[in-house]
């Protein structure tokens, strides 16, 4: 850039030079005529021409922009004004004998260069084609089939088509950019053809879908198109009869899971539609041929079945409990429900439908089983749904009672499994987090179930424009976008599958195999022995086969809380009073109450310090008054507590009198939040302390540390959910500001809990030296800030709650998620064994999932190649399937079919070469070092290498 800046003035001079004629001799470059005032803005040549020559040069490019030199500068003019007429018809080097001008000699052509008014003549000879056919044969798409006066070039339609996919630009923005390119001053009026351009573009999208799906080669015609036939299928999914045999009876039961179908279900409430137009005025062009369900059948189904109440038995799922309260005023659709391939992110045919009011079961059931109807022979279907724990209840009762017969699956022959997506599952109750987890269930590999979210991120950009459309237009536009999304996934499957296998799966499987071997070796070398591993293995396998068996992933040790320990100590005081062995020196405060109350005061000090630190430099008088009131209240409570403390701990008076005896954090501060309470753990290294007080504080501090860890985990989960909700749902500065304040409040609570744990652990370190407690620090480890991350998140990830980094299924979790409470036993052998069992189950599951992922990826690669071979064979057959009258039509049908077959074979060859060393790498457990080399191939988020015309 610095080099360009030094030459910037020269660039500017060259741009200004183009404002003039640019040469000393201003004669016609073609004929030498001295009167040569014309120059074309779109030709590669910048030479000047006379009027007759520039017309001759533009007979085959009549939509170029021309300027005329006059009054010492170039004026805009048009080829129409210079006398150029566009002649249509099948004339080769001959003039039409019977030209017919467009009505009123007024014809507008929309092109990439702008919006042009042209002089156009139709051929009106006896054997001439209809006017709209003459336009189409010149790559001009007519606005109407009767007396057209407007057309759009194929080039501008293809340009906007691809641009709408990649940039999500609206037709309004694109059309007006063309208008501004024609005239950017507003002086010259541009004829408004915006509504016509919308209609043309909608027809173009539909025709392209029909063409790419082979409907033009079917002798039965377009009207014979079946539901879902225009959808782009996923080559890596099991497409029975295409890349997988219809009959899987010869497949071993242990291998049937490799042919499982993974479906992810979700709703999107950004894709709304207002009450604009209706299906009569704005009918859809595809009638359920693509990704949307057939509208008439869907609405008849909804009309025939009344609403049913929905209530969540898990956490308060808004999708379930608030389905009827979803804002729907002025909306014909509050959003859409969708079913996608959970492993490859592709949309399923007939897997999208409008939601009239929230995410109701009646809507979602129809959409799900419409998409599933083409997979009737699938042996296993794995559903991923963020409310699967509730949705699957009474599912078969709903299906058999209200769903149309043709959509009802054979749930006896097919095995259906239900999962909650990995990101969403953290918001569920603990039982759901185990029973509906991808991580702990065999036969699913590393599927995360979050595929719909990635698709919504792409399609949400068109939500603003489709919201104002009629029902048919909206369905057609969304269908087209879904089709392009699928094609991009298909075209990049070679790189995406290889990346997951080589860069992730092989390496991760080795790492987790090593982690499992190390853990099992440590268990075998302990007193527990290898017998325990055998028991665990048999039990976890039994649970995987039958979920009614005991769940080894759940802790069986009840966590001991500070409140529970306090209650236990009070009950012990009560028993001592009854036995006459009480040593209470105060009528109302026993030793246990003294220590417990002191811990409460310590926490109050901690909170007051935090609140005081959060006051801004310009805090209000009310804020200062509240802080001062809290400080006064705490001062009175501490004074009352210290009066009783000296009864049980007389030495504290002397220690406070001699400041050098016991270190103080802030010796010069007179504030109550800085007052040192001097617990037994604080003075046991400097003075003699009652053993019973030390034991009481040990019990309470242990439980306090456990409580603090639970609080940390809770705050981390809440922060994680808030960050996700903020990034996904909130728009605008005010909403983001409010969310940021909420997240900051959670952060402050997390800091308090961290400080609470650190103080409790420091006290335990001092107490353990006097009580001879050992082994406790294996659970209550030093809590670093890097440990305060969601379960399994990458410690190197600097953004707390960030979705990047590692997950529960890819890395060993932070130790805080493996602590299940403090046992009352001195050595805590039962608690340790429980923690080891849970961690062994999870480590084993992680390794098994990565091993399954490798197997699934290799099978998917085989399916991709088989699908391309099947598709290429289909196109070869289509080449001669339809008999037409004209030889040129036959040639077009054959050429297109051959080109499509060649594209599939080229993709197959490209992928085969890309995957050629996969088998060797998997067998050796190695990667190919691809991560160390620059990768210039396409990624999941990049468009396919071929332009749109290459695959149409």
Helices and strands as residue ranges (DSSP letters): H 2-17, E 38-40, H 51-57, E 66-70, E 73-77, H 79-82, E 85-87, E 99-101, G 103-105, E 107-111, E 114-123, H 131-136, E 140-142, E 150-153, H 154-166, H 171-182, H 194-212, G 215-217, G 222-224, G 253-259, E 261-268, E 273-274, H 295-304, H 318-321, G 323-325, E 331-333, E 335-341, E 347-355, H 361-372, G 373-375, E 380-385, H 388-391, H 395-402, G 405-407, E 415-419, G 424-427, H 430-435, H 451-459, G 460-462, H 463-466, H 471-491, H 493-498, I 499-505, H 506-525, H 529-545, H 562-579, H 591-614, H 621-648, H 651-657, G 672-674, H 680-683, H 691-729, H 733-771, G 776-778, G 785-787, G 815-818, H 829-878, H 887-914, H 918-924, G 930-932, G 948-951
